[in-house]
């Protein structure tokens, strides 16, 4: 007679492999919730873990205006308390020479309690007719009470055609923005006092005002927070 224990082992067979993670699940776990207000953009991860946003050739502004909500695609998550968030903007399409519309493209970090109140720090490109693209960083703050304020600075020469790192740090009611070419040496760009609730939305976005498609690629979103009680 075959031993009972042996029969049970053979009946059980090999363990089933764990279910394969879906592309959407991987995106949400790694980057956050995809949001496409106009429902005409593509938000997806590449095979090497980067985040790629494709915007069609119609304007997609991030900042809402009267009777015109922001339609820029974004990927975000909820964060509570202080944090240090960093992301690399690998690339964003520049305005083409013969483009029409608002000649700007942008890709960056944002944080805020809702879609009408936020701080952004982005790689911001503009172009005047007949001139080369102007490569800048844009720091913007917006609220329903105070309106919008923005600050533009020129990107360093070493940033042209290369990835740049953006960083937003929230600490005790102050939100500070930094940029870097290597993720080690940081340049401070802005500091905003924000009277926000503890829980906010943090993420990346891409926007433009052109008549041609725009692509933005991000890499390595890092989020660190202080240990509670220390």
Order of alpha helices (4+ residues) and beta strands (2+ residues): alpha-alpha-beta-beta-beta-beta-beta-beta-beta-beta-beta-beta-beta-beta-beta-beta
